[in-house]
Structure formats: structure tokens, C-alpha cells
Amino acid sequence: MAVLPGSPPVEVHLRRSARARRFSLRVSRLDGKVTLSMPLRAREGEALAFLKGHEGWLRETLEAMPGSTPQRVGLGARLPVQGRELTILPGTGRRIRVEGETLLVPGDAAGVGPRVAAWLKVLARDRLAEASASHAAAVDRRFSAIALRDTRSRWGSCSPDGRLMYSWRLIMAPPAVLDYVAAHEVAHLVELNHSPAYWAVVSRICPDWKRQRAWLHDQGQTLHRLRFQD
């Protein structure tokens, strides 16, 4: 795994292949996953140099994907929060709050985007920690840590040492979708692969996972078009 820094950072899957004679980049039209294929004996440093040299093409390709037209978050904008479309309006006091179908954001209008992003990240951490703990208990496993990132190529990951990573943008998706991603990653605490045994674990703790995965495939890219700062 490599990460192309920038705004936003892009996770890139490095795949060594006996059939590869040169470096090549591929962007999945299904979910935006970025894969860099490389010859078996190629050095990772060469792969990273190739990636950097094609950064412009990669970002243009990602931006051109369906649902990727940038949409600035500010007063008057519509924003999905846990699957609900809320209208951002000026608020009073010091805290962001939800009232009916509105998201009330206090403070200067120029800082609305960053303040909403910070609020969403706190909410995302709470919900993802809760869902992860629930699923981990169901499979009698423990995770070592949870981290939030903002990457386009995957919604979550689980490292061999039990660290879970999630995209904080999941908090904008319907709750069942967030719950599925948590189940998907927690299942890797049992099976660190995508074997039939792994999917059996996912089916046990999240029976409706196919519907939620389909939502991500169809609608997930729309969450990435939202821009919280200029």
C-alpha cells in the first residue's frame, strides 16, 4: 500500500505481477480503487516515482468519475449526515446542532466548511468506534486502535496487528452502510483475507451486507465530491 499525498490523499494498492513487464495504473470504475501493477523484481521506489510522475492523470481520472464534480460545503448547501439531507444554515451559540432538517452552524460564514468537517469527524469516530466494538464482541476479537483518514480508494482497512482505519466520510452515508464497513473490517480480525470463510463471518454479523456494499458502489463517490475548504 502506498499513499499519494495531496488534497485529498489517494491510497494506491501496489500489486506485483509475474506477467507485468512495466508499471501501469488502473482506477476501478466501480469503487475508485487505485492499483499500481509492477514487475516482480521492480523496486518500490521506482513504483513510487512512476506514481508521482502520473499524479496529474490519476487525479484527473478520479475527478472525472461519476459523482465526483466538486461541491463546496457552505451556508445554504445540502449535506448528507448519516443518510439525511440537511440544509446548512447560520446558528447561534458555540456548537453545531441539528434541528429538524437543518444543520445550524455558528460563527463566520467563511469558516463553515472546516467547522462542519471537524464536527463530522468527531461524530464519525464515535459511531465507528461503537459499531466496531459491537462487531468485535460478536466475533470475540479485539482491535488495537481506530484511525480516521480521508482517502478515495477504500472505505476502511484492517492491519495484521488489529488496527482499523476508516474514511470519516462514512458518517455521511446511511447508518447501515457505515455499520457494514465496520463489520467488513472487523471480520478481518478473524480472517485476514477475502476467502469464503471471511465472507461467512461478514454474513453472520451483517446479514444485509450485499445491499450496503451496493450502495457504496453506486453512491459512495458522491461523498467524495464534497469540499469542506477551498
Secondary structure, DSSP 8 states (H G I E B T S, - for coil): -EEE-SSS-EEEEEEEETT-SS-EEEE-TTT--EEEEEETT--HHHHHHHHHHTHHHHHHHHHTSTT-S-EE--TT-EEEETTEEEEEEE--SSS-EEETTEEEE-S-GGGHHHHHHHHHHHHHHHHHHHHHHHHHHHTT---SEEEEE--SS-SEEE-TTSEEEEEGGGGGS-HHHHHHHHHHHHHTTT-SS-SHHHHHHHHHH-TTHHHHHHHHHHHHHHHHTEES--
